[in-house]
Amino acid sequence: RAYDGRAARDTLRDWVDCPQRLWDAVCDVLAGGVQQVIHVGPEPNVIPATFQRLSDNIRQQINGNSWEKFGLRAMAGLAERPWLASLLPSRAALLRAPEVKQLVLEDWLLENAPS
């Protein structure tokens, strides 16, 4: 399906009606080349937690000096380049998670409130 801002919002909303599809929604967002996700809504929010957990897990897996970790770092680098990412398996987009910025709008508004 074609990616645009509306499709991304719809994808993330889909998990509300079908919670078992949350993982598909996260994969679609990462595969769409999104660079920043703005989370709107009250805490606790499962979507920011899912992105953060995925990002932490990937960082943990690619840090280190073994050959296996070197290969994962190389794959993560390939997933960052759209023309190469299209040649990788669809779930390889998950390796982009540490590079995607997360912004919780409510927190940002509180931090940047005029004095």
N, C-alpha and C positions, 0 to 999 in steps of 0.2 A: 504494500500500500504506500501511497505517496506520503512523505513526511512533511508536516508543517506544524506551526505552533498549535493549531486547533487539534490536530491529530494527537499530539503529545498530551494535551490536557485530557482529551477523551480516553486515551490509553490509560493514564493514571487514574482516572475516575472509574474505569471498568472494574478495577479490583474491589471497589465498594460493593458492587452487585455480585461479583464472583471472586471472593477472597483467594480462592485457590489459583487465580490468574495473576496475582501480584507479581510473581517472578517473571511472567511473560511481559507484564507492563514495564518492569525495570529493564528487562532485556531490550524491549522495543525502544525505550528512551535512550539507552546507551548506544544501540545500533544506529539510531537516528543522527548521531553526531552532536548531540546536545553538549554544550560547554558549561552551562550553569542551570541548576534546578532551583526554582524559588518555591518554597513550601509555604502554603497558606492554610491556616487552621489551628485549632487548639491543640495543646499538648495533652497527652503523649500522642505522637503521630508515628504510625508504623512505617510510612514511606521514608522519612528522613533516617529513621533507625535502620531500615533495610539497606539504604545506600551507604550509610556509615559502616555498618557491619561488613558489607561486601568490600568496601574500600580498605578497611583494616585487615581483613583476611587476605586480600590480594597483596597488600604491602608486606605482610608477614611472609607470604609465600615467595615473593620475588627478592626479598632482602637476603643476602648471604653470598657466599663465594663458590658454591657447588656448581657443577655443570648443569644440573637440572634447573637451578635457580637462574643461571645465565640464560638458558633457553626460554624460561618464562619471561625474563626481562626483555629478551628479543621479541617475543610474541606480543608483549604489551606495547613495545615500540611500533611494531607493525600495525597494531590495532588503532594507533593514534593517527595513522595516515589513511585518509578515506579511500584512495585508489588501491592501496594494499589490503585494507580491511575488507574490501569486497571479495577478495580472493580467499579469505579465511572462513572457517566455519562460523555460522551465525552466532553461536554463544561466545566466540572470541571477543565480541564487543564488551563482555563483562570485564575484561582486562583494562578498559578505559575508566572504570569506576574511581580510582584514586585521582584522576586528572579532572574529574567533573566537580565544579564548585557547588557547594550546597549552601543555600541561604534560607533561613527560617524568617519569614517576613515579620512576624510578631516580635522576635528578638531584635531584628535590625531596626524596627521602628522605635522600640524602647531605648536602644543604644544611641540612636540618632535624633531623639526628641529635642526640639528646641527648648532652651533653658528659660 
